[in-house]
Amino acid sequence: MSHAGSPAYDRAKLVELFGDDPRILAEVEREFLDTARVAEREITETDDLAVIARAAHRLKGASGMIGATALRQVAEAVERAAKAQDAVAVRRLFGLFGQEVRRVAEQVGEAA
């Protein structure tokens, strides 16, 4: 699931939803990034699969809204694995999850 070269999220989708005001877009991007980082922290710092599934579900929805397709796919895979009680698969997806959060941060222009 390599997405190198493609944008981490679709900024045009943000413009469509929120208009073209750079200040508003920057705020939406910052809030999304905060959501992504909180979810990443929740997912990596617990073994509680119910907590992991909820965090992944929240991030899946937020990612879909801003057009972060790759991150949405990873969040969905984490959620599915957690709901299936597959801790091994959840752990295996951590690296990919963190990588996609960093790609979003880079596109927003913030160091992860």
C-alpha positions in Angstrom: 0.0 0.0 0.0 2.6 2.6 -1.1 1.3 6.1 -1.7 4.7 7.8 -2.3 4.3 10.7 -4.7 0.5 11.1 -4.1 -0.7 13.8 -1.7 -1.5 12.7 1.9 -4.9 14.4 1.7 -7.0 16.2 -0.9 -6.7 20.0 -0.1 -9.3 20.7 -2.9 -11.8 18.7 -0.8 -11.1 21.1 2.2 -11.7 24.1 -0.1 -14.9 22.6 -1.3 -16.1 22.0 2.3 -14.8 25.2 4.1 -14.1 27.7 1.3 -10.8 29.2 0.2 -9.9 31.3 3.3 -6.3 30.3 4.1 -6.8 31.0 7.8 -9.8 28.7 8.0 -8.1 26.0 6.0 -4.9 26.2 8.2 -7.1 25.8 11.3 -9.0 22.8 9.8 -5.6 21.2 8.9 -4.2 21.8 12.4 -7.3 20.4 14.1 -7.2 17.3 11.8 -3.5 16.8 12.6 -4.2 17.1 16.3 -7.0 14.5 15.9 -4.6 12.2 14.0 -1.8 12.5 16.6 -4.2 11.9 19.5 -5.5 8.8 17.8 -2.0 7.6 17.0 -1.0 8.1 20.6 -4.1 6.3 21.9 -3.5 3.4 19.5 0.2 2.9 20.2 0.0 3.4 24.0 -2.6 0.7 24.9 -3.3 -2.9 24.4 -7.0 -2.4 24.9 -8.5 -3.3 21.5 -11.8 -1.5 22.2 -9.9 1.8 22.8 -7.9 1.1 19.7 -11.0 0.4 17.6 -12.7 3.7 18.8 -9.6 5.8 18.1 -9.2 4.3 14.6 -12.9 4.7 13.9 -12.7 8.5 14.8 -9.7 8.9 12.7 -11.3 7.0 9.8 -14.2 9.5 9.7 -12.0 12.6 10.0 -9.6 11.2 7.3 -12.5 10.6 5.0 -13.8 14.1 5.5 -10.5 15.8 4.4 -9.7 13.3 1.7 -6.8 11.6 3.4 -7.5 8.4 1.6 -4.4 6.4 2.6 -4.7 7.3 6.3 -8.4 6.4 6.1 -7.6 3.0 4.7 -5.0 2.3 7.4 -7.4 3.5 10.1 -10.1 1.3 8.7 -7.7 -1.7 8.7 -6.7 -1.0 12.3 -10.3 -0.7 13.4 -11.2 -4.0 11.6 -8.3 -5.8 13.2 -9.1 -4.4 16.6 -12.7 -5.4 16.4 -11.6 -8.9 15.3 -9.5 -9.1 18.4 -6.4 -9.4 16.2 -3.7 -7.7 18.3 -0.9 -9.0 16.0 -2.5 -7.4 12.9 -3.0 -4.1 14.9 0.6 -4.0 15.9 1.7 -4.8 12.4 -0.2 -1.8 11.1 1.3 0.7 13.6 4.3 1.5 11.3 2.0 2.3 8.4 -0.3 4.3 10.6 2.5 6.5 11.9 3.9 6.9 8.4 0.6 8.2 7.1 0.1 10.6 10.0 3.6 12.0 9.2 2.8 12.4 5.5 -0.3 14.5 6.5 1.9 16.5 8.8 4.4 17.1 6.1 1.7 18.2 3.6 0.3 20.6 6.3 3.8 21.9 6.7 4.4 20.8 10.2 7.1 18.5 11.4 5.6 15.4 13.0 
